[in-house]
Amino acid sequence: MDFHLSDEQRAIQDLARTFAREELIPGCAAFDRLADGEDAFPWDLVERGSKLGFNALAIPTKYGGAGANVLTQCLVMEELSAGDPAVSKVYSHNWKALFGLMAIASEEQVLRVIPDFIEDPRYCLGIAMTEPNSGSDNSLPYAGDTKSGPMLSAVRDGDHYVLNGLKKFIAMGKQAKMLTVFGRTDKSVPWTEGTSAFLLFPPKEGFEIGRLHDKVGLRLYPQFDLLFDNVRIPVEDRLGEEGTVHASRRNITNIGTLEATSTALGIARHAYELAVEYAKERVQGGKPIIEHHAIGTLLLEMFTRLEASRTLLWRSACSIDNGGDDDPKLARATKVMAVETLNYIASHAVEVWGGMGVMKEAPMEKIYRDAIQLYHMGATNQLNILKALPLL
């Protein structure tokens, strides 16, 4: 398999790397120390990145976007995540939301969102799926259980649906100018058959932003509770036919999984680079610690795992770009490996930095906090393993 990048891919990769190093790394460190709240969302950085083309990168050219393939998206996500994963997640989450929209929406519905999204560099999208008792299991449906899956009710009332319930941990729930909301239109059947999706454009009567969760890492990528109290959604804002949303979204699952994988890879690379740099500068026993075998061999192990994860990621991305004719387990296995690699590298990079590794004045402690968040993105590692097992 040829992994040589095109000139265009190298150009966008270099653009993302420069933006990450010159703006994200110095800018986000200060934002990360702010108390959670609207002021901690890096609007200016998001806007500057959007104006460089990152927000519209994955939108098909027929809608006015760059039409970047999955491998190019992964390249950009790695570079931006090496700068700050919270900001890169804004863009990649928007891409994931748009792919989900295009998979289930009518052309008229798509055109109600994408032109404004391209025009507005601060346009964010939300995916309101997770609930207090329904999270990663949405990716592993319990087909025979009517009590699993989303339980937010969506009851038809004439030419509207009335939504009642609670969504939890919804990324950019407050910032989103459009949310795709998943609600149960038929609770007598499993959620895979009885769930529908709806467009919601805030503000909306009965719709409220609830708690902002105070996270350990990725603090600039906010997650909220969303409250629905008799929220009325017009029938024309239902996406697809009633009860068909699960089947319609299946073909975008791997893309969403690789989005989280690319984020993990970017954080891991940044941690590795900082560890190597510090090991060359820090002197113990009369020589730089990189010359001590215990540190040198550890850094080589980090390098090996990092390169193996990137190779698997690129193969997975190329498989999707070439029509998805590769092993269906690949994307999920890649995500598991990348997240385990990330946390191996992040924890050992803290060790390389020694006492400074846990000081807030140094960069390693933030990387370590960000790293553990990836266990819970793109479905948990355990869930991805369970999803891949039947494909053995």
N, C-alpha and C positions, 0 to 999 in steps of 0.2 A: 504494500500500500504506500502510495506516494504522499508524504506529508509536507512537501514543499509548498510554501505559501505564495500566492500571487502578489504582484506588485501592489495591487489595490488592498489586499489583506494586510500586507506589511505597513502600508501607509496608515490605515485606520488603527492598527495595533500601536504604531509609534505615536499617533495622536493621543490615544487613550493613555499610553504610558506617560507621556509628557504632562497631560492634564492631571494624572494621579500624583505624580511626583511633585509638581510645582504648585498644585492647588489643593488637592484632597488631603494629602498627608499633613501639611502645615495647618490647613483650615479646620479639619475635622477633630484634631486633638483638642482644640479649645472647646468646640461644640460638645464633645463627649463629656466634658466636666460640668456642663450646665445641668441644673435640675431638670427632670423631665417636664415637658410641656411644649406648647406651640413654639416658644422661642428657641427650643433645641433642634427644631427641624431646619436643616441647612438649605433654605430656599434659594439663596443666591448661588450656591455651588450647583444645585440641581438645575437651575436656570442656565448657568454658564455651560454646563455639560450638554444640556438640550440644544443650545445654540450651536454647539460643535457637531451636532447631529446624532448624539447617542440615543435620545429618546425615540426618535423616528427610525432608528437603524434597521429594525426588524420588520417594519411595515412594508407590505408588498409595493412594488413600484407603481402598480395600477392605481393605488390610493395616494400616491405622492411621497412614499417613503423610499428608503434606500434599498429595500429588498434583500438585505444581507442574509446569506444562508446560515445554517445552524453553527457551522464551524467558525465563521466570522463572529457570530454573536458570542461564542465561547471565548474567542481570543480577546474580545473587548472586555468581557466580564472578568477574565483573569487579571487584565491590566488594571481595570478600575478597582477591583476588589483588593489588589495589592496596595492601592492608595487608601481607600476606605470602603469596606464592604457594605456599609449602610447606604451610602450614596449609590453605589453600583446596583444595589438591590432595588432602588427606586425604579431605575430603567428596566432591569430585567423582569421585575414584577409587572411593570406596565406591558412589556412584550408578552408575558405569559397571559395576562388578562386579555390582551387583544387577540392572541391566538385562540383563546377560549371563546371569545365573542364571535370571531369569524367562523368557528367550527359549528356554532349553533344558531347564529342570528341570520335574519334575512338581509339582503343587500341594502334595503331601505334602512334597517336598523344600524347596520355597520356604518352607513354614510351619515347617520345622525351623530356619530361619535368621532370617527377618524379625522375629518377635516378640522374640527375644533382642537383635537389632540395635537395635530401637526402644527397648527397655528399658535397654540399657547405653550410656551416652554415650561410652564408650571402645571400642566395638566397631569394629574395623577389618577390612577384607576384602582378600584378595590375589588376583591373577590370575597364575598360574604358567604363562606361555606361552613367554617368551623363553629361548633357550638360547645357548651360546657360538657356535654356527654357524647360528642361526636367530633373526632379529629382525624388522626391518621387512618382510622378504620374506614374512612370514606374512600381510601385507595384500595382497600381490601374488603369489598362489600360482603356482608353476611346475608347472602341472597334469600335465605329462608326466614329471616328474622324481621318482623315488621317494626320492632322497637329500636333497631339500629339506624344509623345514618341521620341526616338532618331532620329535626322535628319542628322547626319553625313552620307554622301553619300558613297555608295560602289557599283561602276559601273563595271560590267563585261567587260573585254577587253581581249579577247582571253583566255590565260591560267592564267590570273591575274585578280584581282579586284583592282580598283583604288579608294583610300579613300581620301575624302576631307571634312574638317570641323574642329570643335573644341570640345574637351571634357573639363569638368570643375570639380574642386574639387576631382581629382583622387588621392586616397590614394597611397602613395609610387610610384607616377608616375615616378619620377626620379630614385629611387632606384631599381625598378622592372627590373628583367632580362627576364621576359615574361609578356606580357599584353594580356588579352582577350578583344578585341575591338568589340563593337557592332555598326554595321552600317546598314543603310537603303538600302536594295537591291531592294525594290519596294515601291515607294512613292505613288502609286496609290491606295494602300490598307492600312488599319490600321496597326500600327507598330507591333501589335501582329502577323500579317501574313506576314509582309514585312521586317522583321529585321533578319539579320544573324550575326554570330560572327566569329571572325578571331583570329588566333595566330599572335602575333607580337613580334619579338625578337630584341630589340634595340641593336646597332644603326641601323637606317633604313633611306635611302635617302628620304627626304621630311618630316620626322618625327622630331618634335622639342619639347623640354620641355619648356613650357611657364612659367607663373607667379607662384611663390610659395606663397600661401596665408598665411598671418600673422594672426594666430588664437589666440583667447583669451585663450583657454585651449587645452589640448592634443597637446601641441606644438611640442613634439618629434615625433608625428605621422603626417608626412607632407602630404599636399594635393596640387596638381599642376594642372595647365591647360596644356593640350596636344594639339599640333597643327599638323594637317594633311594636307599636300600640295602635292597632286598627289602621295601619298604613294602606292606603288605597292605590293600587297600581293598575293602570288601564290595560285591558286585554291586549292591545296592540304592543305593549311593552313586554309581553311574555316572549321568551326566546324559543322558537321552535314549537312543536306540538306538545301538548300537555303530557308529562311523564316520560319524555324521550331524552332528557338532558344527559343522563348517564351514558347512554350509547353514543351520543353525538360527541362527547368529550374524549372518548378513548384514544383517538388518534393523536392527541396532543400531549399525552401523559409523559412520554419520553423526553419531549422538549422541556417540559417543566422540571423534570428530574435533572437534566443536564444543566439547567440554570443554577440550581443549588450546588451542583458539582463544580461548576466553574467558579462560583463564589468561594467555595472551600479551597480550590487550587490557588486562587489569588492570595488569600490570607496565608496559606502555607508557604508560598514562594517568598512573600515579604518576611515572614518569620525566619526562613532559612537564610535569606540574604543578610538580615540583621545579625543573625548568629555568626555567620562567616566574617562579616565586617568587624564585629566585636572581638571575635577570637583572634583576629590578626592584630588588633590594637592592644588588647589586654595582656599585660606581662605578669607572669607568675613563675617562680623558680628560675628567673634570669632569662626567660625567652617567652615570645608570644604563646598563648595557650593553644593556638592551633597546631603548634609543633609538639604538643604533648599527645601521645598516642590515644589516650582516652577521649580527648576532644576531637582530634582529627578523624578517628574512626566513626565517632558519633555523627559528625558533619557529613561524612560520606554516606552513612546510612540514610540520613535525611535527604540527601541529593538523590539517592537511588529510588526511594519511595516517591519523591516528588516527580521524577521523570517517568516512572512507571504509571503513576496516576494520570499524568498529562497524556501519555501515549494512549491509554485506555479511553480517556475523554475524547481525544481527537478521533479515534477509531469509531466511537459511538456517534459522534457528531457527523462524521462522513457517512456512516451507515444511514442516518436519517436523510441527509442531503441526497444520497443515492437511491432513495426510495424505500428505505427501511427493510432491506433484504437480508440484514444480518441477524444474529442471534437475538431474540426478543428479551433475553435476560440481561443483555449487555448494559443498557443504560442504568438499570437498578444496581447491578454489581459495581459499576463505575462509581456511582454515588456513594455506596458503602465504603469502597476502598479509599476514595478521595477524602471523605470525612474522617476515617480512621487515620489516614496519612496526616491530615491537617492537625489533629489533636496530638499525634505522636510528635510531629515537628514543633508545634507550639509549646508543648510541655517541656521538651528537651532544649528548646531554644532558651526558655526561662532558666534552665539549669546552666547553660553555657554563659549566660549573663550573670550568673551567681547572685549575690545580694542585690545588685541593681535590677535584676529581672523582675522583682516584685515591688519595685518603687514606682509610684505614680509619675514621677518626673521622667522616667524612661519609657520607651514605647512598648516593651514586651508585655506588660501587664494588660494593656488594652487588647493586644492581639490574642492573648490567652483568653480573655473574657469573650471576645468576639468568636473565637474558635468553637467554644462549647455550644453556641447557638445553632450551629449547623447540624447538630444531631437531630434537631427538631424542624428542619426545613426540607421540603421535597419529600415529606413523610419520614418517619423515624428510620434509622438503619434497620432495626428489627423488622419493621413493616416491609421495607424493600426486600429483605431476605425472604420473608414469608411469601411475598408476591412473586419472587423469582423461583421459589422451590417447585411449584407445579410444572415449571418449564424445563426442569432437568431431564 
